[in-house]
Amino acid sequence: MNAIKHSLFAAAALAVSAGPSLAQTTVKWMHLEVNPAQIKIWEEVAREFEAKHPGTKIEMQFLENESYKAKLPTLLQSNDRPHIIYSWAGGVLKAQVEAGVLQDITDQTKDTAATISAGAMAAFTRDGRVYGLPFAQSQVGILYNKELMAKAKVDGSAIKTWDDWLAAIKALKAAGVTPLTVGGADKWPLHFYWTHLAVRLGGKAGFEAALKGQNGGFEGETFQKSGELMKQLVDLQPFQNGFLGFKNPQSTGFFGDGKAAMSLVISTVYHQQKALAADKVGITDDKIGWVNFPTVPGGKGEPTDTLGGINGWLVTKGAPKEAVEFVKHFVSKEVQMRLAGAGFLIPVVKGADEAISNAFMRNIAQNLARSNYHQNFYDQDLGPSVGRVVNDATAELAGGSMTPRQVAKAVQDAFKQGN
């Protein structure tokens, strides 16, 4: 009888001791990446983390870019909110901090933050407190198809000035080639034109003056001139037929299918066009080119100034501690070098750029390294309400229903209202 009692006691003790190890913590990680080759590495990183943290499950959740932006505010207020979310930083991050939906992870990330470039960390810091960790940088520029450019006898690498670009567009049209593709239905791809023109025209000083309400703010000369130059381009009718009905993934696939010579895009489209092309091959490395946004007449910005993003992961309020640990693992030097080595990102961790072997991505990394002014996307940097107006107004300009002056006034009015 004593032996039986002892066995039962031992079994019960074993069950109790096994309890915690069987307890499952699920970390919900929401992303918007569409490239299956990159997602495959992300999944491997998640499974490796799970193996080192028994009882933890990383659940990847996907939302398409526009759906993500539209649904995230509601998701963040729900009881079922994701624990880790994608971020472009800027004013949208500021609004999320003020809404109280993010977790302050300053103390848990000090060691990791010390390994990341100061500029990238600053983007995810508000009032000295850290709410997320950056993992990649990007640049906006002109991606082009060398074969289609050659049909019009245009050398993409020779596009240096605004007049060069307009001349290239005219030559392509004359040769029967669609010069540019853009996802106009999503609006934000069109704001790249207006914003990058402002970067070239006003430089860092011009943007900072507008933030202070100086020189007419966003209704000042720099921003009206941006609209006028954008209208010059739009008046050439350079985009694919029905461009205002194209979502960004459609436009990226259109480029990957070899149907347009150029696209003003984020550098990550280099990979996405392959994934979204009908043949899943897209424009191969020997036929693809990249040139920086052209300089403009009378521009006060430096030719090396860049527009782009610093992307990262935020941790939401109430997330389990494992969410912070996973984000730290994701931005570890080992994982950064793995993704950089595969050509998927320009890393933010110091020294990880040594792993970049892809010539295209190495060129982007060098451009960013040379840049003394890297402007975050306006639709993120200026916050959700002003950003929405920037996107709406620039799409209206592209569609011919707003003038350059009206665009600048709409942005300034929205900015004044929100500040």
KOLMAR-885071 format. One record per residue (C-alpha): residue number from 1; residue in three letters; y, x, z. Coordinates in nm, 3 decimals, always signed. Layout:
BEGIN
  resi  resn       c2       c1       c3
   NUM   ALA        Y        X        Z
...
REM end
This chain:
BEGIN
  resi  resn       c2       c1       c3
     1   MET   +0.000   +0.000   +0.000
     2   ASN   +0.236   +0.283   +0.087
     3   ALA   +0.156   +0.443   -0.249
     4   ILE   +0.243   +0.118   -0.427
     5   LYS   +0.572   +0.086   -0.231
     6   HIS   +0.652   +0.447   -0.311
     7   SER   +0.588   +0.389   -0.683
     8   LEU   +0.804   +0.076   -0.686
     9   PHE   +1.082   +0.258   -0.501
    10   ALA   +1.062   +0.549   -0.744
    11   ALA   +1.077   +0.315   -1.044
    12   ALA   +1.375   +0.132   -0.897
    13   ALA   +1.552   +0.458   -0.823
    14   LEU   +1.486   +0.575   -1.177
    15   ALA   +1.629   +0.251   -1.317
    16   VAL   +1.941   +0.285   -1.104
    17   SER   +1.989   +0.650   -1.197
    18   ALA   +1.938   +0.567   -1.565
    19   GLY   +2.197   +0.290   -1.552
    20   PRO   +2.514   +0.493   -1.609
    21   SER   +2.365   +0.691   -1.898
    22   LEU   +2.281   +0.365   -2.076
    23   ALA   +2.630   +0.225   -2.025
    24   GLN   +2.798   +0.208   -2.364
    25   THR   +3.166   +0.281   -2.423
    26   THR   +3.279   +0.171   -2.767
    27   VAL   +3.591   +0.337   -2.907
    28   LYS   +3.744   +0.130   -3.189
    29   TRP   +3.905   +0.360   -3.443
    30   MET   +4.113   +0.190   -3.714
    31   HIS   +4.194   +0.378   -4.033
    32   LEU   +4.304   +0.307   -4.391
    33   GLU   +4.139   +0.592   -4.583
    34   VAL   +3.979   +0.489   -4.915
    35   ASN   +3.822   +0.816   -5.027
    36   PRO   +3.447   +0.801   -4.950
    37   ALA   +3.413   +1.181   -4.963
    38   GLN   +3.668   +1.220   -4.685
    39   ILE   +3.529   +0.928   -4.484
    40   LYS   +3.186   +1.096   -4.498
    41   ILE   +3.325   +1.397   -4.308
    42   TRP   +3.507   +1.167   -4.063
    43   GLU   +3.179   +0.988   -3.993
    44   GLU   +3.003   +1.320   -3.937
    45   VAL   +3.275   +1.420   -3.689
    46   ALA   +3.232   +1.087   -3.508
    47   ARG   +2.852   +1.124   -3.486
    48   GLU   +2.888   +1.483   -3.356
    49   PHE   +3.126   +1.359   -3.088
    50   GLU   +2.878   +1.086   -2.988
    51   ALA   +2.601   +1.343   -2.958
    52   LYS   +2.813   +1.546   -2.715
    53   HIS   +2.921   +1.234   -2.523
    54   PRO   +2.609   +1.024   -2.453
    55   GLY   +2.692   +0.658   -2.397
    56   THR   +2.997   +0.669   -2.626
    57   LYS   +3.005   +0.498   -2.965
    58   ILE   +3.285   +0.554   -3.218
    59   GLU   +3.327   +0.238   -3.425
    60   MET   +3.521   +0.294   -3.748
    61   GLN   +3.729   -0.003   -3.863
    62   PHE   +3.903   -0.014   -4.202
    63   LEU   +4.208   -0.205   -4.322
    64   GLU   +4.374   -0.156   -4.661
    65   ASN   +4.722   +0.001   -4.634
    66   GLU   +4.931   -0.315   -4.682
    67   SER   +4.699   -0.533   -4.472
    68   TYR   +4.717   -0.271   -4.198
    69   LYS   +5.097   -0.277   -4.189
    70   ALA   +5.104   -0.657   -4.196
    71   LYS   +4.834   -0.721   -3.934
    72   LEU   +4.885   -0.431   -3.692
    73   PRO   +5.167   -0.585   -3.482
    74   THR   +4.947   -0.891   -3.411
    75   LEU   +4.638   -0.677   -3.350
    76   LEU   +4.827   -0.464   -3.098
    77   GLN   +4.916   -0.772   -2.896
    78   SER   +4.559   -0.903   -2.892
    79   ASN   +4.283   -0.844   -2.635
    80   ASP   +4.066   -0.696   -2.909
    81   ARG   +4.310   -0.431   -3.026
    82   PRO   +4.177   -0.104   -3.171
    83   HIS   +4.190   +0.196   -2.937
    84   ILE   +4.295   +0.454   -3.198
    85   ILE   +4.533   +0.364   -3.481
    86   TYR   +4.675   +0.543   -3.785
    87   SER   +5.044   +0.632   -3.776
    88   TRP   +5.320   +0.771   -3.996
    89   ALA   +5.534   +0.827   -3.682
    90   GLY   +5.911   +0.767   -3.718
    91   GLY   +6.087   +0.446   -3.620
    92   VAL   +5.768   +0.239   -3.635
    93   LEU   +5.620   +0.459   -3.361
    94   LYS   +5.946   +0.418   -3.164
    95   ALA   +5.917   +0.038   -3.191
    96   GLN   +5.553   +0.050   -3.075
    97   VAL   +5.649   +0.263   -2.774
    98   GLU   +5.927   +0.017   -2.685
    99   ALA   +5.685   -0.275   -2.721
   100   GLY   +5.462   -0.112   -2.459
   101   VAL   +5.145   -0.119   -2.672
   102   LEU   +5.077   +0.256   -2.668
   103   GLN   +4.928   +0.483   -2.406
   104   ASP   +5.115   +0.789   -2.277
   105   ILE   +4.867   +1.074   -2.332
   106   THR   +5.099   +1.364   -2.244
   107   ASP   +4.897   +1.500   -1.953
   108   GLN   +4.557   +1.473   -2.125
   109   THR   +4.669   +1.653   -2.442
   110   LYS   +4.873   +1.951   -2.321
   111   ASP   +4.616   +2.213   -2.426
   112   THR   +4.567   +2.053   -2.770
   113   ALA   +4.941   +2.004   -2.827
   114   ALA   +4.997   +2.376   -2.773
   115   THR   +4.778   +2.453   -3.077
   116   ILE   +4.979   +2.226   -3.312
   117   SER   +5.299   +2.318   -3.497
   118   ALA   +5.609   +2.214   -3.304
   119   GLY   +5.753   +2.006   -3.589
   120   ALA   +5.436   +1.800   -3.626
   121   MET   +5.408   +1.743   -3.250
   122   ALA   +5.772   +1.636   -3.230
   123   ALA   +5.696   +1.347   -3.467
   124   PHE   +5.454   +1.197   -3.211
   125   THR   +5.671   +1.260   -2.906
   126   ARG   +5.931   +1.019   -2.768
   127   ASP   +6.161   +1.114   -2.477
   128   GLY   +5.936   +1.405   -2.394
   129   ARG   +5.620   +1.192   -2.376
   130   VAL   +5.327   +1.218   -2.619
   131   TYR   +5.167   +0.900   -2.759
   132   GLY   +4.948   +1.047   -3.030
   133   LEU   +4.842   +1.360   -3.211
   134   PRO   +4.924   +1.453   -3.573
   135   PHE   +4.645   +1.564   -3.803
   136   ALA   +4.793   +1.607   -4.152
   137   GLN   +5.109   +1.665   -4.353
   138   SER   +5.188   +1.547   -4.704
   139   GLN   +5.448   +1.585   -4.978
   140   VAL   +5.582   +1.339   -5.234
   141   GLY   +5.606   +1.477   -5.587
   142   ILE   +5.514   +1.415   -5.949
   143   LEU   +5.142   +1.414   -6.026
   144   TYR   +5.080   +1.448   -6.398
   145   ASN   +4.807   +1.443   -6.661
   146   LYS   +4.833   +1.759   -6.872
   147   GLU   +4.648   +1.607   -7.169
   148   LEU   +4.879   +1.305   -7.195
   149   MET   +5.186   +1.523   -7.147
   150   ALA   +5.068   +1.749   -7.430
   151   LYS   +5.052   +1.446   -7.664
   152   ALA   +5.431   +1.427   -7.630
   153   LYS   +5.469   +1.807   -7.634
   154   VAL   +5.596   +1.796   -7.273
   155   ASP   +5.529   +2.077   -7.026
   156   GLY   +5.515   +1.914   -6.684
   157   SER   +5.570   +2.242   -6.501
   158   ALA   +5.904   +2.283   -6.683
   159   ILE   +6.053   +1.967   -6.527
   160   LYS   +6.314   +2.111   -6.293
   161   THR   +6.619   +1.885   -6.325
   162   TRP   +6.681   +1.510   -6.340
   163   ASP   +6.775   +1.541   -6.707
   164   ASP   +6.449   +1.726   -6.773
   165   TRP   +6.256   +1.434   -6.624
   166   LEU   +6.445   +1.168   -6.818
   167   ALA   +6.390   +1.368   -7.139
   168   ALA   +6.016   +1.390   -7.063
   169   ILE   +6.000   +1.013   -7.011
   170   LYS   +6.175   +0.950   -7.344
   171   ALA   +5.939   +1.190   -7.526
   172   LEU   +5.632   +1.023   -7.376
   173   LYS   +5.753   +0.679   -7.476
   174   ALA   +5.820   +0.802   -7.828
   175   ALA   +5.463   +0.936   -7.842
   176   GLY   +5.321   +0.600   -7.733
   177   VAL   +5.221   +0.720   -7.386
   178   THR   +5.302   +0.525   -7.068
   179   PRO   +5.522   +0.773   -6.878
   180   LEU   +5.481   +0.646   -6.520
   181   THR   +5.257   +0.421   -6.315
   182   VAL   +5.359   +0.268   -5.983
   183   GLY   +5.219   +0.009   -5.741
   184   GLY   +5.527   -0.211   -5.749
   185   ALA   +5.364   -0.507   -5.573
   186   ASP   +5.340   -0.299   -5.256
   187   LYS   +5.710   -0.205   -5.289
   188   TRP   +5.695   +0.114   -5.077
   189   PRO   +5.585   +0.333   -5.373
   190   LEU   +5.917   +0.240   -5.542
   191   HIS   +6.121   +0.348   -5.240
   192   PHE   +6.010   +0.709   -5.309
   193   TYR   +6.250   +0.720   -5.606
   194   TRP   +6.556   +0.603   -5.413
   195   THR   +6.472   +0.804   -5.102
   196   HIS   +6.394   +1.132   -5.277
   197   LEU   +6.714   +1.101   -5.478
   198   ALA   +6.900   +1.068   -5.144
   199   VAL   +6.719   +1.380   -5.016
   200   ARG   +6.836   +1.573   -5.324
   201   LEU   +7.188   +1.430   -5.324
   202   GLY   +7.275   +1.446   -4.955
   203   GLY   +7.023   +1.680   -4.798
   204   LYS   +6.956   +1.674   -4.425
   205   ALA   +7.327   +1.652   -4.344
   206   GLY   +7.365   +1.340   -4.557
   207   PHE   +7.084   +1.157   -4.380
   208   GLU   +7.200   +1.258   -4.033
   209   ALA   +7.556   +1.149   -4.115
   210   ALA   +7.427   +0.808   -4.227
   211   LEU   +7.237   +0.769   -3.899
   212   LYS   +7.567   +0.827   -3.716
   213   GLY   +7.748   +0.575   -3.936
   214   GLN   +7.959   +0.846   -4.098
   215   ASN   +8.071   +0.850   -4.465
   216   GLY   +7.992   +0.480   -4.501
   217   GLY   +7.645   +0.512   -4.350
   218   PHE   +7.368   +0.405   -4.587
   219   GLU   +7.629   +0.227   -4.796
   220   GLY   +7.805   +0.556   -4.864
   221   GLU   +7.835   +0.756   -5.184
   222   THR   +7.503   +0.943   -5.146
   223   PHE   +7.299   +0.623   -5.131
   224   GLN   +7.491   +0.435   -5.398
   225   LYS   +7.447   +0.735   -5.626
   226   SER   +7.074   +0.733   -5.546
   227   GLY   +7.060   +0.378   -5.675
   228   GLU   +7.261   +0.461   -5.985
   229   LEU   +7.027   +0.747   -6.078
   230   MET   +6.720   +0.534   -6.005
   231   LYS   +6.865   +0.267   -6.234
   232   GLN   +6.905   +0.531   -6.507
   233   LEU   +6.531   +0.592   -6.486
   234   VAL   +6.437   +0.222   -6.456
   235   ASP   +6.651   +0.137   -6.761
   236   LEU   +6.421   +0.358   -6.971
   237   GLN   +6.137   +0.114   -6.885
   238   PRO   +5.907   +0.402   -6.790
   239   PHE   +5.644   +0.208   -6.592
   240   GLN   +5.321   +0.044   -6.703
   241   ASN   +5.339   -0.317   -6.820
   242   GLY   +5.342   -0.554   -6.523
   243   PHE   +5.411   -0.277   -6.272
   244   LEU   +5.557   -0.521   -6.018
   245   GLY   +5.216   -0.693   -6.005
   246   PHE   +5.017   -0.373   -5.943
   247   LYS   +4.902   -0.291   -5.591
   248   ASN   +4.908   +0.080   -5.507
   249   PRO   +4.527   +0.129   -5.530
   250   GLN   +4.536   -0.032   -5.876
   251   SER   +4.814   +0.203   -5.985
   252   THR   +4.627   +0.505   -5.848
   253   GLY   +4.316   +0.400   -6.038
   254   PHE   +4.530   +0.344   -6.351
   255   PHE   +4.643   +0.706   -6.329
   256   GLY   +4.287   +0.824   -6.259
   257   ASP   +4.170   +0.639   -6.568
   258   GLY   +4.412   +0.842   -6.782
   259   LYS   +4.638   +0.548   -6.869
   260   ALA   +4.971   +0.698   -6.756
   261   ALA   +5.110   +1.049   -6.783
   262   MET   +5.279   +1.073   -6.442
   263   SER   +5.312   +0.911   -6.102
   264   LEU   +5.555   +0.982   -5.817
   265   VAL   +5.312   +0.988   -5.527
   266   ILE   +5.203   +1.134   -5.195
   267   SER   +5.000   +1.453   -5.244
   268   THR   +4.686   +1.282   -5.106
   269   VAL   +4.668   +1.079   -5.430
   270   TYR   +4.522   +1.396   -5.585
   271   HIS   +4.194   +1.291   -5.416
   272   GLN   +4.245   +0.916   -5.418
   273   GLN   +4.283   +0.895   -5.797
   274   LYS   +3.930   +1.033   -5.830
   275   ALA   +3.786   +0.781   -5.586
   276   LEU   +3.973   +0.487   -5.744
   277   ALA   +3.912   +0.576   -6.110
   278   ALA   +3.659   +0.357   -6.290
   279   ASP   +3.428   +0.656   -6.347
   280   LYS   +3.481   +0.791   -5.990
   281   VAL   +3.572   +1.125   -6.152
   282   GLY   +3.937   +1.069   -6.242
   283   ILE   +4.159   +1.346   -6.374
   284   THR   +3.981   +1.677   -6.320
   285   ASP   +4.148   +1.986   -6.175
   286   ASP   +4.192   +2.155   -6.513
   287   LYS   +4.387   +1.854   -6.644
   288   ILE   +4.598   +1.765   -6.342
   289   GLY   +4.939   +1.910   -6.249
   290   TRP   +5.203   +1.876   -5.979
   291   VAL   +5.574   +1.937   -5.993
   292   ASN   +5.833   +1.895   -5.719
   293   PHE   +6.092   +1.619   -5.743
   294   PRO   +6.373   +1.738   -5.973
   295   THR   +6.717   +1.854   -5.866
   296   VAL   +7.012   +1.626   -5.944
   297   PRO   +7.370   +1.689   -6.062
   298   GLY   +7.599   +1.767   -5.768
   299   GLY   +7.314   +1.752   -5.518
   300   LYS   +7.384   +1.900   -5.174
   301   GLY   +7.017   +1.915   -5.077
   302   GLU   +6.807   +2.227   -5.127
   303   PRO   +6.547   +2.230   -5.408
   304   THR   +6.291   +2.318   -5.140
   305   ASP   +6.367   +2.006   -4.929
   306   THR   +6.065   +1.777   -4.915
   307   LEU   +5.989   +1.410   -4.863
   308   GLY   +5.654   +1.315   -4.714
   309   GLY   +5.465   +1.224   -4.405
   310   ILE   +5.328   +1.365   -4.085
   311   ASN   +5.025   +1.149   -4.020
   312   GLY   +4.845   +1.112   -3.693
   313   TRP   +4.646   +0.899   -3.450
   314   LEU   +4.797   +0.694   -3.168
   315   VAL   +4.610   +0.575   -2.861
   316   THR   +4.673   +0.215   -2.759
   317   LYS   +4.736   +0.078   -2.410
   318   GLY   +4.419   +0.030   -2.209
   319   ALA   +4.201   +0.246   -2.435
   320   PRO   +3.907   +0.422   -2.264
   321   LYS   +3.954   +0.791   -2.180
   322   GLU   +3.696   +0.871   -2.450
   323   ALA   +3.950   +0.758   -2.713
   324   VAL   +4.186   +1.040   -2.611
   325   GLU   +3.895   +1.287   -2.607
   326   PHE   +3.793   +1.185   -2.957
   327   VAL   +4.147   +1.224   -3.096
   328   LYS   +4.163   +1.572   -2.938
   329   HIS   +3.829   +1.656   -3.101
   330   PHE   +3.950   +1.523   -3.438
   331   VAL   +4.252   +1.757   -3.433
   332   SER   +4.060   +2.058   -3.304
   333   LYS   +4.093   +2.373   -3.512
   334   GLU   +3.727   +2.350   -3.612
   335   VAL   +3.762   +1.999   -3.761
   336   GLN   +4.103   +2.078   -3.912
   337   MET   +3.957   +2.381   -4.091
   338   ARG   +3.661   +2.175   -4.211
   339   LEU   +3.886   +1.911   -4.367
   340   ALA   +4.132   +2.170   -4.500
   341   GLY   +3.844   +2.373   -4.646
   342   ALA   +3.722   +2.061   -4.829
   343   GLY   +4.075   +2.021   -4.969
   344   PHE   +4.146   +1.690   -4.792
   345   LEU   +4.453   +1.777   -4.589
   346   ILE   +4.733   +2.017   -4.508
   347   PRO   +4.649   +2.092   -4.144
   348   VAL   +4.890   +2.086   -3.851
   349   VAL   +4.692   +2.317   -3.619
   350   LYS   +4.822   +2.673   -3.624
   351   GLY   +4.607   +2.902   -3.837
   352   ALA   +4.390   +2.624   -3.981
   353   ASP   +4.563   +2.654   -4.320
   354   GLU   +4.364   +2.973   -4.377
   355   ALA   +4.071   +2.746   -4.466
   356   ILE   +4.248   +2.591   -4.767
   357   SER   +4.063   +2.709   -5.077
   358   ASN   +4.165   +2.428   -5.316
   359   ALA   +4.446   +2.556   -5.542
   360   PHE   +4.622   +2.216   -5.557
   361   MET   +4.631   +2.173   -5.179
   362   ARG   +4.729   +2.537   -5.127
   363   ASN   +5.033   +2.478   -5.348
   364   ILE   +5.133   +2.174   -5.138
   365   ALA   +5.090   +2.378   -4.818
   366   GLN   +5.318   +2.648   -4.959
   367   ASN   +5.581   +2.389   -5.058
   368   LEU   +5.580   +2.248   -4.705
   369   ALA   +5.596   +2.595   -4.553
   370   ARG   +5.908   +2.672   -4.763
   371   SER   +6.078   +2.346   -4.669
   372   ASN   +6.349   +2.362   -4.402
   373   TYR   +6.404   +1.984   -4.424
   374   HIS   +6.100   +1.756   -4.441
   375   GLN   +6.215   +1.394   -4.451
   376   ASN   +5.970   +1.135   -4.322
   377   PHE   +5.933   +0.822   -4.537
   378   TYR   +6.238   +0.599   -4.487
   379   ASP   +6.027   +0.286   -4.441
   380   GLN   +5.867   +0.455   -4.138
   381   ASP   +6.153   +0.670   -4.012
   382   LEU   +6.410   +0.389   -3.997
   383   GLY   +6.179   +0.148   -3.815
   384   PRO   +5.992   -0.162   -3.934
   385   SER   +6.286   -0.400   -3.988
   386   VAL   +6.512   -0.154   -4.175
   387   GLY   +6.211   -0.005   -4.357
   388   ARG   +6.118   -0.347   -4.489
   389   VAL   +6.467   -0.388   -4.635
   390   VAL   +6.450   -0.041   -4.795
   391   ASN   +6.124   -0.135   -4.966
   392   ASP   +6.233   -0.484   -5.067
   393   ALA   +6.571   -0.371   -5.201
   394   THR   +6.439   -0.076   -5.402
   395   ALA   +6.174   -0.303   -5.556
   396   GLU   +6.452   -0.548   -5.649
   397   LEU   +6.645   -0.261   -5.807
   398   ALA   +6.338   -0.163   -6.008
   399   GLY   +6.296   -0.523   -6.117
   400   GLY   +6.661   -0.554   -6.218
   401   SER   +6.763   -0.820   -5.965
   402   MET   +6.979   -0.598   -5.739
   403   THR   +7.249   -0.345   -5.821
   404   PRO   +7.271   +0.005   -5.670
   405   ARG   +7.567   -0.107   -5.459
   406   GLN   +7.380   -0.414   -5.333
   407   VAL   +7.079   -0.200   -5.235
   408   ALA   +7.292   +0.041   -5.033
   409   LYS   +7.476   -0.249   -4.863
   410   ALA   +7.150   -0.427   -4.775
   411   VAL   +7.009   -0.114   -4.612
   412   GLN   +7.330   -0.045   -4.418
   413   ASP   +7.354   -0.409   -4.301
   414   ALA   +6.994   -0.395   -4.177
   415   PHE   +7.058   -0.061   -4.006
   416   LYS   +7.373   -0.191   -3.830
   417   GLN   +7.191   -0.501   -3.717
   418   GLY   +6.906   -0.299   -3.569
   419   ASN   +7.126   -0.045   -3.386
REM end
